[in-house]
Structure formats: structure tokens, C-alpha cells
Amino acid sequence: MMLEAGKSYQWCLCGRSKSQPLCDGTHKDHYLKITQRPIRFQVEKTKEYWMCNCKQTKNRPFCDGTHKQKEIQEATTIRL
């Protein structure tokens, strides 16, 4: 996604945001009892970045390819 240098962003950590991968404030709904808060960040250069959607990256908020691991693939596969 295209991110602008110096602009503040919030990467969703709870996984419930409807504007993934960015936070939409869903974690604030006290009925959901979500304890994960977003990761606040800025980038130094305006350009396209690969943002993590699986939430398992070790390079938050950016994708590090963790989603390709077998156990992550199995955990996210929909079983019919």
C-alpha cells in the first residue's frame, strides 16, 4: 500500500478492523474486550510498502513472509 513520509499510521493488531491492515478503532469497543492495541508508525519515504495481514510478522507492521510458513497456512485455511 502507498504510505506517505512523516504521516502517522496505526497498524491493526487485533485483526478485527474493517480497514485492514490499518486500524479503524474496533479494538475500542468495550463489548468485544479486545486487549491488543494498534502499532503506531511512520515511514521515512513515500512509496509502496508490503503490510502484514497475517499479524505474525517479526517486522511489525511490515510483511516478512511469515504467512508462507506451513503452520500459518494451515491455521488460516478455511475447512469445509
Secondary structure, DSSP 8 states (H G I E B T S, - for coil): -EE-BT--EEE-SSS--TTTTB--SGGG-TTTT-----EEE-BSS-EE--B-SSS--SSTTB--SGGGSHHHHHHH----
